Each structure stands twice: as structure tokens, then as C-alpha cells.
Amino acid sequence: MFTGLVSELGEIIDIKKGESFAIVTINAPKLIAEIASGDSIAVNGVCLTATEVSGTHFAADVMIQTLSMTSLSQIAVGSRVNLELAAQLNARMGGHLVQGHVDGVATVMGLTPGENWAKFEIQVPGHLSKYIVNQGSICLDGVSLTVGEISDENDVVTVWLIPETLERTNLSTKSPNDLINVEVDVLAKYVERLINKGMNS
């Protein structure tokens, strides 16, 4: 379980691809002292397991299916990735409950700078828009954000990024047509299932 508050911008330093999986090595000098083999780490919002820790970097296995179904399909050596360690229950919880289970991949429409913020627009898959509400929570590439607007006509979601978010995450590097991982609020999915089960019982 995560909170969507990015702890460090890591850098991909190696990718080895096999037939059914890939080994990704990520440099994370700030977090490395807190990472041990077997730990869960959110990488651009995707929950991965550290398989090896050495120096200032760690390695993680990624199934080919995960690469193809998330924005990790676009990473390359030198890519910056949002990193977050698993949440601790004895600490304050900022952000919102994030599982690290990507629900779909959205397309970046644009990032428009402003004086004290930036307008960030993405187009989400149609089947996910029903889980997104104005002022609700959404997780984009592992970053917990508040929905500013959602258009039901074209499934475009608008969020507003403050300077700290732009500085501490890789969202400032996004360009139109880039892919971005989306995890909707899990509470919405629970409510939907409860209602559906209730209607069918």
C-alpha cells in the first residue's frame, strides 16, 4: 500500500529484457538506505519488488505483460521515474490510499504552465471515467492528485500541478501523446461492486 507521495526521482540505469520478463535497475541514492531485497516499491505507480540492492541502486523484475500494459513500456536508460516506498501505518498518511495496481494507461494531452501552477490534461480510457469525480483523488504515474475537472464528452481529466509537484516528480517532463499510468480511487470500485452485488442478490 502506498500514498501517492513521491519520495525520490530515480533514474533507470539498465534494462535487460528476456522472453517473459525484464530486469530494471534504478538508481535511487536518497532512498537506497531504506530499501532491502523483497521490499515493495512503487515505480511510476507500479508496485514492484526489489530483487537486488547494491551501492545506490536496486533491481526489480518486471513481467513483459506489465511493461506492455503500463507506461513503463516507454522507459529507457536515462528515464526519470517516480519512486515511493510502501506506506508505514505509524506515520501520517498524506495523499490517498494507492495500491500500486495500475487500472489503465492514459494519454497526455498537454501541460500548460501558469504563474503558480500548471494545467495538466490527460485523456483516460472510457471505462475508467466513471470512477473519476471532480475534487476526487486520482493517481498518475504514482502521484496522488486531486481532480480539477473531468469531461464526460471526451474523458479528459484536468489536474493542477503546484511547483513542488513539478519539481519532485517526472510529470514536468510529460509531452502530448506520452503515456501515463492511472490508478483510480479503489473506494469507487468497492462501491460499484457492492451496488452490483446488491442488485443481483
C-alpha positions as CSV (number, residue, x, y, z in Angstrom):
1,M,0.0,0.0,0.0
2,F,1.2,3.5,-0.9
3,T,0.0,7.1,-0.5
4,G,1.0,8.6,-3.9
5,L,3.6,11.0,-2.3
6,V,6.8,10.6,-4.4
7,S,9.9,10.1,-2.2
8,E,12.5,10.4,-4.9
9,L,13.0,10.8,-8.6
10,G,15.0,7.7,-9.6
11,E,16.9,7.1,-12.8
12,I,16.8,4.0,-15.0
13,I,20.4,2.9,-15.4
14,D,19.9,-0.6,-17.0
15,I,17.2,-2.7,-18.7
16,K,17.7,-6.3,-19.5
17,K,14.8,-7.9,-21.4
18,G,14.1,-11.7,-21.5
19,E,11.3,-13.5,-23.2
20,S,8.8,-13.1,-20.4
21,F,10.3,-10.6,-18.1
22,A,12.7,-7.7,-17.8
23,I,15.2,-6.7,-15.1
24,V,15.1,-3.0,-14.5
25,T,17.9,-1.3,-12.5
26,I,17.1,2.0,-10.9
27,N,19.5,4.5,-9.2
28,A,17.9,5.8,-6.0
29,P,20.7,7.4,-3.8
30,K,18.3,9.1,-1.4
31,L,16.1,6.0,-0.7
32,I,18.6,3.2,-1.1
33,A,19.4,3.0,2.7
34,E,15.8,2.2,3.3
35,I,15.5,-0.5,0.6
36,A,16.1,-4.2,1.2
37,S,15.7,-7.1,-1.1
38,G,12.0,-8.1,-1.1
39,D,10.7,-4.6,-0.4
40,S,7.8,-3.2,-2.4
41,I,8.5,0.0,-4.3
42,A,6.1,2.0,-6.5
43,V,7.8,2.8,-9.7
44,N,5.7,5.3,-11.7
45,G,2.8,3.9,-9.7
46,V,3.5,0.3,-10.5
47,C,4.2,-1.9,-7.4
48,L,7.5,-3.8,-8.0
49,T,9.6,-5.9,-5.7
50,A,13.3,-5.1,-5.2
51,T,15.3,-8.2,-6.0
52,E,18.8,-6.9,-5.5
53,V,20.3,-3.9,-3.8
54,S,23.8,-2.7,-4.4
55,G,25.5,0.7,-3.9
56,T,23.0,3.4,-4.7
57,H,20.7,1.3,-7.0
58,F,18.3,-1.6,-6.8
59,A,17.0,-4.0,-9.4
60,A,13.4,-5.3,-9.9
61,D,11.8,-7.9,-12.1
62,V,9.0,-6.7,-14.4
63,M,6.8,-9.1,-16.3
64,I,6.6,-8.3,-20.0
65,Q,2.8,-8.0,-19.6
66,T,3.3,-5.3,-17.0
67,L,5.7,-3.4,-19.4
68,S,3.2,-3.6,-22.2
69,M,0.1,-2.6,-20.2
70,T,1.6,0.4,-18.3
71,S,3.6,3.5,-19.1
72,L,6.8,1.5,-18.2
73,S,6.7,0.4,-21.8
74,Q,8.2,3.9,-22.6
75,I,11.1,3.8,-20.2
76,A,14.7,3.7,-21.4
77,V,18.1,4.1,-19.9
78,G,18.2,7.6,-18.5
79,S,14.4,7.9,-17.9
80,R,13.4,9.5,-14.6
81,V,10.8,7.6,-12.6
82,N,8.7,8.4,-9.6
83,L,9.6,6.3,-6.6
84,E,7.7,5.6,-3.3
85,L,8.4,3.1,-0.6
86,A,5.5,1.2,1.0
87,A,3.5,3.3,3.5
88,Q,4.1,2.9,7.2
89,L,1.0,2.7,9.4
90,N,2.7,4.5,12.3
91,A,3.2,7.7,10.2
92,R,0.9,10.5,8.9
93,M,-0.8,9.5,5.7
94,G,-0.8,12.2,3.1
95,G,-2.1,11.7,-0.4
96,H,-4.7,8.9,-0.6
97,L,-4.7,5.1,-0.5
98,V,-2.8,3.8,-3.5
99,Q,-2.4,0.1,-4.3
100,G,0.2,0.2,-7.0
101,H,-2.1,-1.7,-9.3
102,V,-2.5,0.3,-12.5
103,D,-6.1,0.4,-13.8
104,G,-5.2,1.7,-17.3
105,V,-3.0,3.9,-19.3
106,A,-4.0,7.5,-20.2
107,T,-2.6,9.8,-23.0
108,V,-1.2,13.1,-22.1
109,M,-3.0,15.9,-23.9
110,G,-0.9,18.8,-22.6
111,L,0.9,20.6,-19.8
112,T,0.2,24.3,-19.7
113,P,2.4,26.4,-17.4
114,G,1.0,29.1,-15.2
115,E,2.4,31.6,-12.7
116,N,1.9,29.4,-9.6
117,W,0.7,26.2,-11.2
118,A,0.5,24.1,-14.4
119,K,-2.6,22.8,-16.0
120,F,-2.2,19.1,-16.8
121,E,-4.7,17.3,-19.1
122,I,-4.9,13.6,-19.8
123,Q,-7.4,11.5,-21.7
124,V,-8.3,8.4,-19.8
125,P,-9.8,5.2,-21.2
126,G,-13.5,5.4,-21.3
127,H,-14.2,2.6,-19.0
128,L,-12.3,4.4,-16.2
129,S,-14.0,7.7,-16.4
130,K,-17.0,6.5,-14.3
131,Y,-14.7,6.1,-11.3
132,I,-13.4,9.7,-11.5
133,V,-15.2,12.7,-9.9
134,N,-14.4,16.4,-9.6
135,Q,-12.4,17.0,-6.4
136,G,-11.8,13.3,-6.1
137,S,-8.5,11.5,-5.9
138,I,-6.5,10.1,-8.8
139,C,-3.0,8.6,-9.0
140,L,-1.0,9.5,-12.1
141,D,2.4,7.7,-12.6
142,G,2.4,7.2,-8.8
143,V,1.5,10.8,-7.9
144,S,-1.6,11.4,-5.7
145,L,-3.5,14.3,-7.2
146,T,-6.9,16.0,-6.9
147,V,-9.2,16.0,-10.0
148,G,-9.9,19.6,-11.1
149,E,-12.3,18.7,-13.9
150,I,-13.5,15.8,-15.9
151,S,-15.3,16.0,-19.2
152,D,-17.7,13.2,-19.9
153,E,-17.8,14.1,-23.6
154,N,-14.2,13.2,-24.3
155,D,-12.9,11.6,-21.0
156,V,-10.4,14.4,-20.5
157,V,-9.3,14.8,-16.9
158,T,-7.7,18.1,-15.8
159,V,-5.5,18.4,-12.7
160,W,-3.5,21.4,-11.4
161,L,0.2,20.9,-10.5
162,I,1.9,23.1,-8.0
163,P,5.6,23.9,-8.4
164,E,6.6,21.4,-5.7
165,T,4.9,18.6,-7.6
166,L,6.5,19.7,-10.8
167,E,9.9,19.7,-9.1
168,R,9.7,16.5,-7.1
169,T,8.1,14.3,-9.9
170,N,8.6,13.5,-13.5
171,L,5.2,15.0,-14.5
172,S,7.0,18.2,-15.6
173,T,8.7,16.1,-18.4
174,K,5.5,14.9,-19.9
175,S,4.6,15.8,-23.5
176,P,1.5,15.4,-25.6
177,N,0.9,11.7,-26.6
178,D,3.1,10.4,-23.8
179,L,1.5,7.5,-21.8
180,I,0.8,7.8,-18.1
181,N,-0.3,5.2,-15.6
182,V,-3.7,5.8,-14.0
183,E,-5.0,4.2,-10.8
184,V,-8.5,5.4,-9.8
185,D,-9.7,5.6,-6.2
186,V,-10.2,2.0,-5.0
187,L,-13.1,3.1,-2.9
188,A,-15.1,3.9,-6.1
189,K,-14.5,0.3,-7.3
190,Y,-15.7,-1.2,-4.0
191,V,-18.8,0.9,-4.0
192,E,-19.6,-0.2,-7.6
193,R,-19.2,-3.9,-6.7
194,L,-21.3,-3.6,-3.6
195,I,-24.1,-1.9,-5.6
196,N,-23.9,-4.5,-8.4
197,K,-23.9,-7.4,-6.0
198,G,-26.8,-5.9,-4.0
199,M,-28.9,-5.5,-7.2
200,N,-28.1,-9.1,-8.3
201,S,-28.8,-10.8,-4.9
